[in-house]
Amino acid sequence: MANNTIEKALQRQKEAAAKQAAQQAESQQEENKSSTIERTVERQKVAVAEQQVQEKSADKPIPGMAVNADNEALNLTINLEELDERGFVSVSNARKLINEEYREIKRKLLRNAFGALSKTLKNSNIIMVSSARPSEGKTFTAINLALSFAAEQDKTVLLVDADVLKPNVTRTLRVNPGEGLMEYLLDENKDISDVLYRTNVDKLRIIPAGQTHHLSTELLASERMNETIDEFSNRYPDRIVIIDTPPLIGINESAVLASFAGQAVIVTEEGRTKLNDINNIVDRLNPDMAVGFVVNKAVNESAENGNYYGYYYGSDRTE
């Protein structure tokens, strides 16, 4: 009887041990299953993260490309064929009279900017383009100079529309940019790259004027503008900066901008610009800068290639 009791007790122990082992096996199976799910979920998360990195990398702009606050490239596409038809300097290999005229002007400016004279000029590679009064062709001249400089093999050109009272560069080029110089000067959190646009002319960049502002004179005279000009002049030694400024007579902004530039190209209109206007212009310019004149809308070109004042070449085009 005692033996039967012992056997029954042993049997119950065996059954209990077997039941416990089965429960442990079932629990382990559940744990393994959870771990497998967790690992699968983790692998999926990693795959998604890697895909996002690849997508961001694919959208990342080329080094040196201007981007805005949203990391989007800033680009302006100029209709070069239409610009050519409208009488501007051609960026193709076509030989046109206007190309030759601006090559001659460009060579003189390059010598001033990078030759022996550059040592005597402050910001010799900063060139302001202005006129005595409106509608004498300064924007036409500024754009043509920029296109001509862009053909140089070892130079880049930045065209800045600083005629903030009557912006005309992008209107003439028939492009529609976003923010520009005024927005940059108003917002200390903006970087210059937020308003610097690449173009489909490889070596040409543009900073548009942006919105007009009642404190434009003060903004252009600010320390922020001064530091920006210094950066343009010194950070990129191979760069020419062309600043399209308002007319010089009666406009305060032009006198402010003249203090930044090392060279000035003054556009005059044959039969319209008076000698008194030229004298007033010279009085408003920095006496230490190099100054040259372009005669625009010339009718009677007595000298070879329309050479006026023995310095710059004239053009028969209009703004």
C-alpha positions in Angstrom: 0.0 0.0 0.0 2.9 2.3 0.9 4.6 1.4 -2.4 1.5 2.4 -4.3 1.3 5.7 -2.5 5.0 6.4 -3.3 4.5 5.5 -7.0 1.5 7.8 -7.2 3.4 10.6 -5.6 6.3 10.1 -8.0 3.9 10.0 -10.9 2.3 13.3 -9.8 5.8 14.8 -9.6 6.6 13.6 -13.1 3.4 15.0 -14.4 4.0 18.4 -12.6 7.5 18.5 -14.0 6.3 17.7 -17.5 3.6 20.4 -17.2 6.1 22.9 -15.9 8.5 22.0 -18.8 5.7 22.4 -21.3 4.7 25.8 -19.8 8.4 26.9 -20.0 8.7 25.8 -23.6 5.5 27.6 -24.5 6.7 30.8 -22.7 10.1 30.5 -24.5 8.3 30.1 -27.8 6.2 33.2 -27.1 9.4 35.2 -26.2 11.2 34.0 -29.4 8.1 35.0 -31.4 8.1 38.5 -29.9 11.8 38.9 -30.5 11.4 37.9 -34.1 8.6 40.5 -34.5 10.7 43.1 -32.8 13.7 42.4 -35.0 11.5 42.5 -38.1 10.0 45.8 -37.0 13.5 47.1 -36.2 14.8 46.0 -39.7 11.9 47.8 -41.3 12.6 51.0 -39.4 16.3 50.8 -40.4 15.3 50.2 -44.1 12.9 53.2 -44.0 15.6 55.4 -42.4 18.2 54.3 -45.0 15.7 55.1 -47.8 15.0 58.6 -46.4 18.8 59.3 -46.2 19.2 58.2 -49.8 16.3 60.4 -50.9 17.7 63.4 -49.1 21.1 62.7 -50.6 19.6 62.6 -54.1 17.9 65.9 -53.5 21.0 67.5 -52.0 22.2 70.5 -54.1 25.6 70.5 -55.7 28.4 72.1 -53.6 28.4 75.8 -54.1 24.8 75.9 -55.3 22.7 78.6 -53.6 19.9 77.2 -51.4 17.2 78.9 -49.5 16.0 78.2 -45.9 14.1 75.1 -47.1 17.3 73.7 -48.7 15.9 74.2 -52.2 18.2 75.3 -55.0 17.7 78.9 -56.3 17.7 79.0 -60.0 16.7 81.5 -62.8 16.4 80.3 -66.3 17.1 83.1 -68.8 15.7 82.7 -72.4 19.1 83.3 -74.1 17.8 82.9 -77.6 15.2 85.7 -77.0 17.8 87.8 -75.3 20.0 87.5 -78.3 17.2 88.5 -80.6 16.6 91.6 -78.5 20.1 92.8 -79.2 22.0 91.8 -76.0 25.4 90.3 -75.9 25.3 86.7 -77.2 26.7 83.9 -75.1 26.9 81.7 -78.1 29.9 81.7 -80.5 28.2 84.1 -82.8 30.3 87.2 -83.7 28.2 90.3 -83.3 29.2 93.9 -83.2 27.8 94.4 -79.7 29.9 91.4 -78.4 33.1 93.1 -79.8 32.1 96.4 -78.2 31.6 94.9 -74.8 34.8 92.8 -75.1 36.7 96.1 -75.4 35.0 97.6 -72.4 35.5 94.3 -70.4 39.2 94.2 -71.1 39.7 97.6 -69.6 37.7 96.7 -66.5 39.6 93.5 -66.1 42.9 95.3 -66.3 41.7 97.7 -63.6 40.4 94.9 -61.4 43.3 92.5 -61.6 46.2 94.4 -63.1 48.8 96.8 -61.7 46.1 99.5 -61.1 44.2 97.1 -58.8 46.7 97.7 -56.0 45.7 101.4 -55.9 41.9 100.7 -55.8 39.8 99.6 -53.0 37.4 96.7 -54.1 38.8 96.9 -57.6 36.6 93.9 -58.7 33.4 95.7 -57.6 32.0 97.7 -60.5 29.0 100.0 -60.2 27.0 100.8 -63.4 25.0 104.0 -63.3 23.8 107.0 -65.3 23.0 110.6 -64.8 19.3 110.2 -65.2 16.7 107.4 -65.8 16.3 105.6 -69.2 19.9 106.2 -70.5 20.7 102.5 -70.7 22.5 101.6 -67.5 20.6 98.3 -66.9 21.2 97.3 -70.6 24.9 98.0 -70.1 25.1 96.1 -66.7 23.5 93.0 -68.2 25.7 93.1 -71.3 28.8 93.5 -69.2 27.7 90.5 -67.0 27.1 88.3 -70.0 30.4 89.3 -71.5 32.3 88.6 -68.2 30.6 85.2 -68.0 32.4 84.2 -71.2 35.8 84.5 -69.4 37.4 81.1 -68.8 38.8 81.9 -65.3 36.3 84.4 -63.9 32.8 84.3 -62.5 30.4 87.3 -62.4 27.8 88.3 -59.9 25.1 90.8 -61.1 23.5 92.7 -58.2 20.4 94.7 -58.8 20.8 97.5 -56.3 18.4 99.9 -58.0 16.0 99.2 -55.2 13.7 102.1 -56.1 13.1 100.9 -59.6 14.4 97.3 -60.0 15.0 96.5 -63.7 17.5 93.7 -64.0 15.1 90.7 -63.6 12.3 92.6 -65.5 14.7 93.1 -68.4 15.8 89.5 -68.3 12.1 88.4 -68.0 12.6 86.2 -65.0 10.6 86.1 -61.8 12.8 85.6 -58.7 11.7 85.5 -55.1 13.4 87.4 -52.3 16.4 89.7 -53.0 18.8 92.2 -51.6 16.3 94.1 -49.5 15.0 91.0 -47.7 18.6 89.9 -47.0 19.5 93.3 -45.5 16.3 93.4 -43.4 16.6 89.9 -41.9 19.8 89.2 -40.0 19.0 85.5 -39.9 19.2 85.3 -43.7 22.4 84.2 -45.4 23.4 85.8 -48.7 22.9 82.3 -50.4 19.2 82.8 -49.6 19.0 85.5 -52.3 21.8 84.5 -54.7 20.5 82.8 -57.8 22.3 80.5 -60.2 21.4 80.9 -63.9 21.7 78.8 -67.0 24.7 80.9 -67.9 27.3 78.8 -66.2 29.4 81.5 -64.6 26.7 84.1 -64.0 24.9 84.6 -60.6 22.3 87.2 -59.8 21.0 88.9 -56.7 17.7 90.6 -57.4 16.7 93.9 -55.7 13.7 92.4 -53.8 10.9 94.5 -52.5 11.1 98.3 -52.3 11.5 99.7 -48.8 11.2 103.1 -47.3 14.6 102.7 -45.5 16.5 101.6 -48.6 19.2 104.3 -48.2 19.8 103.3 -44.6 19.8 99.6 -45.4 22.3 100.1 -48.3 24.5 102.2 -46.0 24.4 99.6 -43.2 27.3 97.7 -41.7 25.7 94.5 -43.0 25.8 95.8 -46.6 29.4 96.9 -46.0 30.4 93.5 -44.7 28.7 91.8 -47.7 30.6 93.9 -50.2 33.8 93.1 -48.4 33.0 89.4 -48.7 32.2 89.8 -52.4 35.5 91.5 -53.0 37.8 89.4 -50.9 36.3 85.9 -50.5 36.2 85.2 -54.3 39.3 86.7 -55.9 38.3 85.5 -59.3 34.8 87.1 -59.2 33.7 90.3 -60.8 30.7 92.0 -59.1 28.6 94.3 -61.2 26.1 96.5 -59.3 23.3 98.1 -61.2 22.6 101.3 -59.2 20.0 104.0 -59.4 20.8 107.1 -61.5 23.4 109.3 -59.7 21.6 112.7 -59.9 19.1 113.3 -57.1 19.2 109.7 -55.7 20.9 109.2 -52.3 21.2 105.4 -52.7 23.7 105.8 -55.6 26.1 108.0 -53.6 26.1 105.3 -50.9 26.8 102.5 -53.3 29.6 104.5 -54.9 31.5 104.3 -51.7 31.7 100.5 -52.0 32.9 100.2 -55.6 36.4 100.4 -56.9 35.2 101.1 -60.5 32.3 103.0 -62.0 30.9 102.7 -65.5 28.7 105.7 -66.3 26.2 105.4 -69.1 25.4 108.6 -71.0 23.0 109.1 -73.9 24.2 110.9 -76.9 22.3 114.2 -77.4 20.7 114.0 -74.0 23.3 113.9 -71.2 24.5 117.4 -70.6 28.0 118.4 -69.7 26.7 119.8 -66.4 25.2 116.3 -65.6 28.6 114.7 -66.1 30.2 117.3 -63.8 27.6 116.5 -61.2 28.2 112.8 -61.5 32.0 113.2 -61.0 31.4 115.2 -57.9 29.2 112.5 -56.4 31.7 109.7 -57.1 34.5 108.5 -54.9 37.6 110.4 -56.2 39.8 107.3 -55.7 37.8 105.1 -58.0 38.4 104.3 -61.7 35.7 105.9 -63.8 34.8 105.4 -67.4 31.9 106.4 -69.7 29.8 104.5 -72.2 28.0 106.6 -74.8 24.6 104.8 -75.4 22.2 105.3 -78.3 25.0 106.7 -80.4 24.0 108.0 -83.8 27.1 109.5 -85.4 30.1 107.2 -84.7 33.0 109.2 -86.1 35.7 107.2 -84.4 36.6 103.6 -85.3 34.1 101.2 -83.5 32.4 104.2 -81.9 35.2 105.0 -79.4 34.2 107.9 -77.2 36.3 109.8 -74.7 39.2 107.5 -75.5 38.0 105.1 -72.8 34.9 103.1 -73.4 33.0 102.1 -76.5 29.5 103.3 -77.4 26.5 101.2 -78.2 23.5 101.9 -80.5 21.1 99.9 -78.2 18.6 101.1 -75.7 17.8 100.1 -72.2 
